[in-house]
Amino acid sequence: MKNNVSLSDSGWNLQSSYTQISDKLFSELKPDAVTNPSTVIVNNELAEKLGLNLKGISEEDLSNLFSGNSLPHGSKPFAQAYAGHQFGQFTILGDGRAHIVGEQVTPDGEIFDIQYKGSGRTPYSRGGDGKAALGPMLREYLISEAMYYLGIPTTRSLAVVETGEKVYREVPLKGSILTRVASSHIRIGTFQFLAAHKDYEGMKSLLDFSIKRHFSNLKFSENLAIEFIKAVMQKQINLIVEWMRVGFIHGVMNTDNSTISGETIDYGPCAFMDQYDANTVFSSIDTQGRYSFANQPSIIQWNLVRLAECLLPLIDKDEKRSIEIAQNLINTFSSLFKDKWLQMMKKKLGIKDQSEDDEELINNLIKWMQQKKPDFTNTFCNLMNYDHADDEEFEDDEFNNWKREWKKRVESKEYLDVMMSCNPILIPRNYLVEEALSEAETDGKFDKFNELNEIISSPYQLKKVNIKYLETPSKTNIPYKTFCGT
């Protein structure tokens, strides 16, 4: 029998330091009340990391907590204002259907934003209803947790509830609220918002806050702005390289979806690549391929330029000098990214030492993959000799010739350990995600969702799993498309 735990005793330790930066950056308001909330899933592992004890709380109290009907002790909810370049076009934005209920200070002293998503209208809703549907919230829960277990910096998901209400899109859908956890929700677009208002005092406060929150080692730097840009650039390089390691395509890399923490945020039209194609685009609204797999590095560089533009007045009092300093820094992006990408690809291939021929070896593999379009994940599983990846598509003379050259570089016995540490066997295959979401949305059943959620927690281990989780999707002429529902 569970011991009952009240919400006030469940470990909440909330603060609201973000609201001290500038009044322009937020609006205080409570989430909308909902009629009949019910809990779909609670991430108890994450709750424990946050210092929360949710296991003894009643179902009714949990549902009210994660729907916003009851707020955690110490909560002062607010919605954030920010701006962003969306597909290259600048827009003033903000949390149109989300409320940050507070910043949880963990027993270890870490700070995490707790945000309800789909929790009602805000001053930034721009005509939207402030609500979210069940399918997109489950998608974000599933993919964000998959990214966490893949070892990729990401926001995480603490809970999903159904609201008991309908949301109206093209058809009526089940309403839902996701509880998102992030090291912060500060975006490049947050800086753009203050720059658009020419609030340089607020900009200095935001810079100081961001450094204190994420880059405390920089606090004594001579030029805080330039060191901050440098640090964010390195975080984002690391992140995009990690995306490309697993074939992840974000799909909506607007500046409001680029965090200064270097965490993946907003899992709307994202998906994992099956057949390799550098030009892969899944998002139904990305008709020009702006955010394709191959374009992700150049897009994040473009976004970083936007961040640097915001901070020019804080880099140097002389505008020309400030531009020159920022430009010189941004110009280092390509070489830094290439070095990081090559390191990652060498790990995927189990190459530990250095050789001047490594880049050519890697590029030859990428060239073959672009021509023959094999499954991205299984290409590396094949190199690790997994039976499920011993497919006809790898019975190719050119590939076998390449493998002979590659094996000359991995004579060390440790190469397989290196490969197994960074090449996932299991990813949340798009068709499996769709099956799980469809069952939940249409039938109200969560068996497939829960099973897939369990499977993705061990992406590098070959366990006795249902063979379907290793299967690639059936070949089809209908391209897989995603929609920005989150």
Backbone torsions as a table, in degrees:
resi	resn	phi	psi	omega
1	MET	NA	135.3	179.0
2	LYS	-78.0	142.1	171.4
3	ASN	-81.0	131.8	-180.0
4	ASN	-68.1	134.0	177.7
5	VAL	-120.2	128.1	178.0
6	SER	-80.9	158.0	179.6
7	LEU	-60.0	-34.9	-178.2
8	SER	-71.0	-19.7	-178.7
9	ASP	-104.5	10.1	-170.9
10	SER	-90.8	5.9	172.6
11	GLY	103.6	8.1	179.3
12	TRP	-67.1	135.4	179.4
13	ASN	-143.0	73.9	-168.5
14	LEU	-94.4	145.3	170.5
15	GLN	-133.4	172.5	179.8
16	SER	-138.4	56.4	-175.5
17	SER	-66.7	-28.0	-177.9
18	TYR	-59.5	-34.1	-176.1
19	THR	-72.8	-2.3	177.6
20	GLN	-89.8	-7.3	-174.6
21	ILE	-73.6	-58.5	-177.4
22	SER	-161.1	136.9	178.7
23	ASP	-63.6	-21.8	-179.1
24	LYS	-69.1	-21.2	-168.7
25	LEU	-89.5	0.9	-176.9
26	PHE	-159.6	163.5	170.7
27	SER	-133.5	126.5	178.9
28	GLU	-78.9	128.6	174.4
29	LEU	-169.6	155.1	-178.3
30	LYS	-90.1	154.7	172.5
31	PRO	-61.7	155.0	174.4
32	ASP	-68.6	142.5	172.0
33	ALA	-71.7	147.6	177.9
34	VAL	-119.9	162.2	-167.0
35	THR	-80.7	-45.3	-170.9
36	ASN	-147.8	69.4	-174.8
37	PRO	-70.9	148.1	174.6
38	SER	-143.0	140.8	-176.3
39	THR	-79.2	130.6	175.0
40	VAL	-93.8	-48.4	-178.3
41	ILE	-156.9	143.6	174.0
42	VAL	-127.7	133.6	-178.1
43	ASN	-91.7	88.0	-175.2
44	ASN	-68.4	-30.5	177.0
45	GLU	-62.0	-45.3	178.1
46	LEU	-68.3	-39.4	178.7
47	ALA	-56.5	-44.6	180.0
48	GLU	-62.9	-39.3	177.8
49	LYS	-61.8	-33.2	-180.0
50	LEU	-80.9	-5.4	-177.8
51	GLY	85.0	21.3	-178.0
52	LEU	-104.3	140.5	174.1
53	ASN	-112.6	97.9	-176.0
54	LEU	-105.6	-7.8	-171.8
55	LYS	-66.9	-28.4	-177.8
56	GLY	-94.8	2.7	-178.2
57	ILE	-82.0	140.3	-178.1
58	SER	-64.8	156.1	178.1
59	GLU	-57.1	-42.1	-179.1
60	GLU	-63.3	-44.3	-179.7
61	ASP	-66.8	-39.8	177.2
62	LEU	-61.3	-45.6	-178.7
63	SER	-62.4	-41.5	178.3
64	ASN	-68.9	-36.6	178.4
65	LEU	-62.5	-53.0	-172.4
66	PHE	-85.7	1.8	170.8
67	SER	-99.7	-12.0	-177.1
68	GLY	90.9	-2.2	175.6
69	ASN	-63.8	-36.4	172.4
70	SER	-120.6	135.1	-178.9
71	LEU	-102.7	148.6	177.8
72	PRO	-60.9	153.6	177.7
73	HIS	-57.7	129.0	178.2
74	GLY	89.8	2.6	-176.7
75	SER	-74.9	135.6	170.8
76	LYS	-130.5	80.5	-168.9
77	PRO	-65.0	147.9	177.9
78	PHE	-153.5	160.3	173.2
79	ALA	-110.0	144.1	-177.5
80	GLN	-91.5	146.2	169.9
81	ALA	-100.4	141.8	174.3
82	TYR	-161.9	172.7	177.5
83	ALA	-120.6	-173.4	177.1
84	GLY	177.7	151.0	167.4
85	HIS	-90.7	112.1	178.8
86	GLN	-103.9	112.7	-173.7
87	PHE	52.0	39.3	174.5
88	GLY	89.3	-6.3	-177.5
89	GLN	-106.2	128.4	-176.6
90	PHE	-77.2	135.7	-178.6
91	THR	-146.1	142.7	170.5
92	ILE	-81.8	128.1	-172.0
93	LEU	-127.3	-145.0	179.6
94	GLY	144.6	173.3	178.5
95	ASP	-71.1	100.0	-177.3
96	GLY	-82.6	-14.6	179.2
97	ARG	-153.4	37.5	-177.9
98	ALA	-143.1	149.3	178.0
99	HIS	-133.0	127.5	169.5
100	ILE	-83.7	119.7	-176.3
101	VAL	-89.5	-8.5	176.6
102	GLY	154.2	174.3	176.6
103	GLU	-109.6	112.3	-178.0
104	GLN	-80.1	123.3	174.7
105	VAL	-94.4	117.0	-175.0
106	THR	-79.7	166.7	176.3
107	PRO	-57.7	-24.7	178.5
108	ASP	-87.5	-0.1	178.8
109	GLY	88.7	3.8	175.9
110	GLU	-76.4	156.0	-178.3
111	ILE	-122.4	129.9	179.2
112	PHE	-133.8	133.4	171.2
113	ASP	-69.2	139.2	171.5
114	ILE	-112.5	116.4	-174.9
115	GLN	-124.2	134.1	170.4
116	TYR	-93.4	132.6	-176.7
117	LYS	-120.4	124.0	-173.3
118	GLY	95.6	21.8	-168.1
119	SER	-98.5	11.3	173.4
120	GLY	122.9	169.3	-177.5
121	ARG	-68.2	152.3	177.2
122	THR	-136.6	174.5	175.6
123	PRO	-62.2	-10.2	-177.0
124	TYR	-107.6	16.0	-173.0
125	SER	-72.9	-21.6	176.4
126	ARG	50.7	46.2	177.1
127	GLY	89.3	-7.9	178.5
128	GLY	-76.3	166.1	-177.7
129	ASP	-90.2	-4.0	177.8
130	GLY	76.4	7.0	-174.8
131	LYS	-108.1	167.8	177.1
132	ALA	-135.9	152.7	179.1
133	ALA	-95.4	158.4	-175.4
134	LEU	-60.7	-47.5	-175.6
135	GLY	-55.5	-53.6	178.9
136	PRO	-61.8	-33.3	178.5
137	MET	-70.4	-39.0	175.2
138	LEU	-65.9	-37.0	177.7
139	ARG	-60.2	-47.7	-179.8
140	GLU	-62.9	-42.1	177.7
141	TYR	-56.6	-50.8	-174.4
142	LEU	-65.2	-49.1	-174.6
143	ILE	-72.7	-39.0	179.4
144	SER	-64.3	-38.9	177.7
145	GLU	-70.0	-36.7	175.3
146	ALA	-60.4	-43.4	179.2
147	MET	-62.9	-39.8	178.1
148	TYR	-59.4	-47.2	-177.6
149	TYR	-74.1	-20.2	171.9
150	LEU	-76.1	-10.0	178.8
151	GLY	87.1	24.8	-175.9
152	ILE	-106.7	131.6	-180.0
153	PRO	-55.1	129.4	-173.8
154	THR	-159.9	154.2	162.1
155	THR	-67.1	160.9	-180.0
156	ARG	-126.1	174.7	-175.9
157	SER	-122.6	125.6	-177.7
158	LEU	-95.0	-33.0	-176.9
159	ALA	-165.2	156.9	169.1
160	VAL	-132.2	133.0	173.4
161	VAL	-125.1	152.0	165.2
162	GLU	-89.1	143.9	-176.1
163	THR	-90.6	-14.3	-174.1
164	GLY	80.6	6.4	-179.9
165	GLU	-118.3	162.3	175.0
166	LYS	-96.6	144.0	168.5
167	VAL	-113.6	144.8	-171.0
168	TYR	-111.0	112.9	174.0
169	ARG	-114.0	-123.9	172.7
170	GLU	-71.6	-30.8	174.6
171	VAL	-136.6	161.0	176.0
172	PRO	-65.7	136.0	-178.8
173	LEU	-130.1	159.5	177.7
174	LYS	-69.6	130.3	178.4
175	GLY	-76.3	150.7	-175.6
176	SER	-154.9	156.7	174.4
177	ILE	-132.2	131.4	175.8
178	LEU	-102.9	139.9	170.1
179	THR	-100.6	112.7	-177.9
180	ARG	-101.6	142.4	179.4
181	VAL	-119.5	127.8	-178.7
182	ALA	-141.0	150.3	176.4
183	SER	-66.3	-22.8	162.6
184	SER	-174.1	168.8	175.0
185	HIS	-111.3	25.3	178.2
186	ILE	-77.5	127.0	-174.3
187	ARG	-119.6	166.0	169.1
188	ILE	-56.2	-38.0	178.7
189	GLY	-62.8	-22.7	175.5
190	THR	-66.0	-43.1	176.5
191	PHE	-67.0	-37.2	179.1
192	GLN	-63.5	-34.9	179.8
193	PHE	-61.4	-47.0	-179.7
194	LEU	-69.4	-36.2	177.9
195	ALA	-63.4	-39.9	179.6
196	ALA	-63.4	-29.6	178.0
197	HIS	-93.9	5.3	-179.4
198	LYS	51.6	37.0	179.8
199	ASP	-95.8	82.4	-174.7
200	TYR	-79.7	-23.5	172.7
201	GLU	-67.6	-44.1	175.5
202	GLY	-63.6	-36.5	179.0
203	MET	-62.5	-42.7	178.3
204	LYS	-63.7	-39.8	178.6
205	SER	-66.0	-40.4	178.5
206	LEU	-65.7	-40.3	177.5
207	LEU	-61.9	-47.3	179.9
208	ASP	-61.6	-42.6	179.7
209	PHE	-63.5	-44.1	-178.2
210	SER	-63.5	-40.1	178.4
211	ILE	-67.2	-43.1	178.5
212	LYS	-62.1	-39.0	-175.8
213	ARG	-76.6	-40.4	-169.7
214	HIS	-119.5	-25.0	-173.1
215	PHE	-136.3	56.7	-174.8
216	SER	-61.8	-21.3	178.4
217	ASN	-68.3	-13.1	-177.7
218	LEU	-92.9	-3.8	-166.5
219	LYS	-62.9	-20.3	179.1
220	PHE	-104.6	13.7	-179.3
221	SER	-67.3	148.9	-179.1
222	GLU	-67.1	-41.2	179.0
223	ASN	-122.5	94.8	-174.3
224	LEU	-61.6	-40.7	-175.2
225	ALA	-63.5	-46.9	-176.4
226	ILE	-70.9	-36.9	177.8
227	GLU	-68.5	-32.6	176.4
228	PHE	-66.0	-47.4	177.8
229	ILE	-58.5	-43.3	179.6
230	LYS	-60.1	-43.1	-178.6
231	ALA	-67.9	-42.5	178.4
232	VAL	-65.0	-39.1	178.7
233	MET	-60.9	-43.0	179.5
234	GLN	-66.2	-39.6	176.8
235	LYS	-60.5	-44.1	-177.0
236	GLN	-73.2	-34.2	173.7
237	ILE	-61.0	-48.0	178.9
238	ASN	-57.9	-41.2	-177.5
239	LEU	-66.5	-48.4	-176.5
240	ILE	-66.2	-37.6	175.7
241	VAL	-60.3	-41.0	177.9
242	GLU	-65.1	-40.4	175.1
243	TRP	-56.9	-45.9	-174.9
244	MET	-71.8	-23.8	176.6
245	ARG	-61.6	-35.6	-175.4
246	VAL	-109.6	6.1	178.8
247	GLY	75.6	31.4	-177.7
248	PHE	-89.8	135.1	177.4
249	ILE	-121.4	114.2	-174.4
250	HIS	-68.2	-47.7	172.3
251	GLY	94.7	-19.4	-178.6
252	VAL	-148.4	65.1	-174.3
253	MET	-82.2	51.1	174.0
254	ASN	-70.1	161.1	-177.5
255	THR	-66.3	-22.8	176.0
256	ASP	-76.7	-9.1	175.6
257	ASN	-108.8	16.9	175.5
258	SER	-111.2	107.9	-176.9
259	THR	-84.3	150.9	175.8
260	ILE	-77.3	-17.2	177.9
261	SER	-76.2	-16.4	-175.8
262	GLY	79.3	21.9	175.6
263	GLU	-95.1	143.6	171.6
264	THR	-66.8	133.5	179.3
265	ILE	-140.2	147.8	177.0
266	ASP	70.8	99.0	-175.2
267	TYR	-102.6	40.5	-177.8
268	GLY	-59.9	-84.5	-176.3
269	PRO	-95.9	26.0	-177.4
270	CYS	-72.6	161.7	175.0
271	ALA	-168.7	164.0	175.9
272	PHE	-100.5	139.0	-178.8
273	MET	-71.9	132.7	171.4
274	ASP	-92.1	-90.5	175.4
275	GLN	-65.3	136.1	-178.3
276	TYR	-72.6	129.2	170.0
277	ASP	-158.1	117.1	-176.3
278	ALA	-60.0	-22.0	-177.9
279	ASN	-93.9	11.6	-176.6
280	THR	-59.5	131.9	173.6
281	VAL	-133.0	131.3	177.6
282	PHE	-104.9	-29.1	-173.5
283	SER	-66.7	130.7	-178.6
284	SER	-66.7	-23.6	-177.8
285	ILE	-94.8	-7.4	-180.0
286	ASP	-90.7	69.5	-173.3
287	THR	-72.0	-20.6	-179.1
288	GLN	-97.9	-2.2	179.6
289	GLY	73.2	24.6	-178.4
290	ARG	-57.2	-40.1	-174.6
291	TYR	-107.8	36.2	178.4
292	SER	-65.7	167.7	179.9
293	PHE	-52.9	-50.1	-175.2
294	ALA	-71.3	-25.0	-176.8
295	ASN	-83.2	-8.9	-173.3
296	GLN	-58.3	-40.1	177.5
297	PRO	-63.7	-45.2	-178.2
298	SER	-68.2	-31.9	178.3
299	ILE	-68.3	-42.2	-179.6
300	ILE	-68.2	-32.3	174.4
301	GLN	-63.3	-43.0	177.6
302	TRP	-59.6	-43.5	178.6
303	ASN	-63.4	-38.2	179.0
304	LEU	-66.4	-32.6	174.0
305	VAL	-61.1	-40.2	178.6
306	ARG	-63.4	-38.7	176.5
307	LEU	-63.6	-45.4	-179.6
308	ALA	-61.2	-38.8	178.4
309	GLU	-59.3	-40.6	179.7
310	CYS	-62.0	-36.3	-171.7
311	LEU	-94.2	2.0	-178.5
312	LEU	-52.3	-43.5	-179.6
313	PRO	-64.5	-18.8	-179.3
314	LEU	-97.9	-6.8	179.7
315	ILE	-81.7	-47.1	-179.1
316	ASP	-157.9	146.3	179.5
317	LYS	-67.3	-29.4	177.1
318	ASP	-83.2	116.2	-173.7
319	GLU	-60.5	-44.3	-179.4
320	LYS	-63.3	-41.9	178.5
321	ARG	-64.4	-41.0	179.5
322	SER	-61.8	-44.7	179.0
323	ILE	-62.8	-42.2	-179.5
324	GLU	-62.3	-44.0	179.9
325	ILE	-63.2	-46.0	-178.9
326	ALA	-64.9	-42.3	-179.1
327	GLN	-63.7	-41.7	178.4
328	ASN	-61.3	-37.3	178.5
329	LEU	-68.5	-48.4	-179.3
330	ILE	-61.3	-32.0	-179.7
331	ASN	-66.2	-15.3	177.8
332	THR	-82.1	-8.3	-174.6
333	PHE	-56.8	-50.5	-171.8
334	SER	-59.2	-45.7	-178.8
335	SER	-69.9	-37.8	177.9
336	LEU	-64.2	-42.7	-180.0
337	PHE	-66.1	-44.7	-178.7
338	LYS	-59.7	-44.5	179.4
339	ASP	-60.2	-44.4	-179.1
340	LYS	-67.1	-40.3	179.8
341	TRP	-65.2	-42.3	178.6
342	LEU	-64.3	-40.5	176.4
343	GLN	-58.9	-43.7	179.9
344	MET	-63.7	-46.5	-178.0
345	MET	-65.5	-35.2	176.8
346	LYS	-64.6	-38.3	175.9
347	LYS	-64.9	-41.1	179.1
348	LYS	-61.6	-27.4	-179.9
349	LEU	-99.3	3.1	176.3
350	GLY	74.5	20.1	-178.1
351	ILE	-90.4	120.5	-174.8
352	LYS	-102.6	-36.6	-176.7
353	ASP	-95.1	-175.7	-175.3
354	GLN	-104.4	142.5	172.8
355	SER	-152.1	141.3	-179.4
356	GLU	-68.8	-13.2	-179.7
357	ASP	-91.2	-2.4	-174.8
358	ASP	-62.1	-43.0	-177.4
359	GLU	-62.2	-41.0	178.3
360	GLU	-65.2	-40.8	178.7
361	LEU	-60.3	-45.2	179.9
362	ILE	-65.0	-46.1	-178.3
363	ASN	-64.3	-32.7	177.8
364	ASN	-67.1	-37.1	176.0
365	LEU	-65.8	-46.1	179.9
366	ILE	-60.6	-40.0	179.4
367	LYS	-62.6	-44.4	178.4
368	TRP	-63.4	-42.4	179.9
369	MET	-63.2	-38.6	179.3
370	GLN	-66.6	-35.1	-179.6
371	GLN	-74.7	-44.6	-171.3
372	LYS	-97.7	-14.1	176.4
373	LYS	55.4	50.0	175.2
374	PRO	-73.5	168.3	174.8
375	ASP	-64.4	128.8	-174.8
376	PHE	-62.4	-52.4	-177.6
377	THR	-62.5	-44.6	-174.9
378	ASN	-74.6	-17.6	174.2
379	THR	-59.1	-44.0	-178.3
380	PHE	-80.4	-28.6	172.9
381	CYS	-65.8	-35.4	176.5
382	ASN	-62.5	-42.3	179.1
383	LEU	-66.5	-22.8	177.3
384	MET	-93.0	6.7	173.7
385	ASN	67.8	31.2	174.1
386	TYR	-78.2	134.5	-175.5
387	ASP	-60.8	-38.5	-175.5
388	HIS	-67.1	-15.8	-179.6
389	ALA	-102.9	12.3	178.5
390	ASP	-87.9	68.4	-171.4
391	ASP	-100.6	162.3	-179.7
392	GLU	-59.2	-30.7	-176.8
393	GLU	-64.5	-16.6	178.1
394	PHE	-97.8	0.7	173.9
395	GLU	-87.8	69.9	-171.4
396	ASP	-132.3	131.1	-175.7
397	ASP	-59.8	-44.2	-178.2
398	GLU	-64.1	-41.2	178.6
399	PHE	-65.8	-42.6	-179.9
400	ASN	-66.2	-35.0	175.1
401	ASN	-65.0	-41.2	177.8
402	TRP	-63.8	-40.7	-179.1
403	LYS	-61.2	-36.7	178.8
404	ARG	-63.0	-41.2	177.5
405	GLU	-67.0	-40.0	179.8
406	TRP	-63.1	-42.1	-176.8
407	LYS	-64.3	-23.4	175.4
408	LYS	-67.8	-22.3	-177.6
409	ARG	-94.1	-7.7	-174.8
410	VAL	-126.1	45.9	-179.8
411	GLU	-73.2	-20.8	178.0
412	SER	-64.0	141.0	-178.5
413	LYS	-67.5	-19.8	-175.2
414	GLU	-82.9	-4.2	-172.5
415	TYR	-60.4	-36.1	-177.6
416	LEU	-67.6	-36.9	176.9
417	ASP	-62.3	-40.8	178.6
418	VAL	-62.5	-45.5	-178.8
419	MET	-64.8	-42.2	-176.6
420	MET	-68.4	-19.2	-179.5
421	SER	-80.7	-15.8	-175.1
422	CYS	-132.5	-2.9	177.2
423	ASN	-108.2	105.6	180.0
424	PRO	-67.0	144.0	172.5
425	ILE	-85.6	-37.7	-176.8
426	LEU	-117.0	131.5	169.9
427	ILE	-127.6	161.7	175.2
428	PRO	-74.0	85.4	-179.1
429	ARG	-53.8	139.7	-173.2
430	ASN	-58.3	-41.3	-177.7
431	TYR	-69.3	-31.0	177.3
432	LEU	-71.1	-39.1	176.3
433	VAL	-61.4	-45.7	-179.1
434	GLU	-63.0	-40.5	178.1
435	GLU	-60.9	-44.2	-178.6
436	ALA	-65.7	-42.2	-179.0
437	LEU	-69.6	-38.9	179.9
438	SER	-62.5	-43.8	179.3
439	GLU	-62.0	-40.7	-179.2
440	ALA	-68.6	-44.3	-176.9
441	GLU	-71.4	-43.9	-172.2
442	THR	-84.8	-45.0	-172.9
443	ASP	-103.6	-9.3	-177.6
444	GLY	70.3	21.0	179.6
445	LYS	-108.3	143.7	-175.2
446	PHE	-121.9	16.9	-178.5
447	ASP	-60.9	-50.4	-178.4
448	LYS	-66.0	-39.3	178.5
449	PHE	-62.1	-48.5	-177.8
450	ASN	-65.2	-38.2	179.4
451	GLU	-67.1	-44.2	178.8
452	LEU	-65.9	-38.7	177.7
453	ASN	-61.3	-34.6	177.2
454	GLU	-72.3	-43.3	-177.1
455	ILE	-61.8	-41.8	-174.2
456	ILE	-70.9	-7.7	-179.8
457	SER	-78.3	-7.2	177.9
458	SER	-132.9	65.1	-171.9
459	PRO	-71.8	-16.7	-176.4
460	TYR	-104.8	3.3	-176.7
461	GLN	-114.9	133.7	177.0
462	LEU	-91.9	95.4	179.9
463	LYS	-99.2	-179.8	177.0
464	LYS	-78.8	73.4	-178.2
465	VAL	-101.0	161.3	174.5
466	ASN	-58.8	131.3	-174.9
467	ILE	-57.4	-23.2	-177.4
468	LYS	-63.3	-25.2	-179.1
469	TYR	-75.5	-12.1	176.3
470	LEU	-100.7	-12.1	-175.0
471	GLU	-76.2	140.6	173.2
472	THR	-80.6	158.4	-179.7
473	PRO	-66.9	154.2	177.2
474	SER	-64.6	145.3	-180.0
475	LYS	-66.0	134.0	-179.4
476	THR	-147.4	152.5	177.6
477	ASN	-86.3	-6.8	-179.9
478	ILE	-91.2	112.1	-178.0
479	PRO	-67.8	142.8	178.7
480	TYR	-71.3	131.4	-179.5
481	LYS	-125.5	144.8	177.0
482	THR	-118.3	160.7	-176.5
483	PHE	-130.8	144.7	-172.8
484	CYS	-82.8	78.6	-177.2
485	GLY	-97.4	-10.9	-176.7
486	THR	-87.7	NA	NA
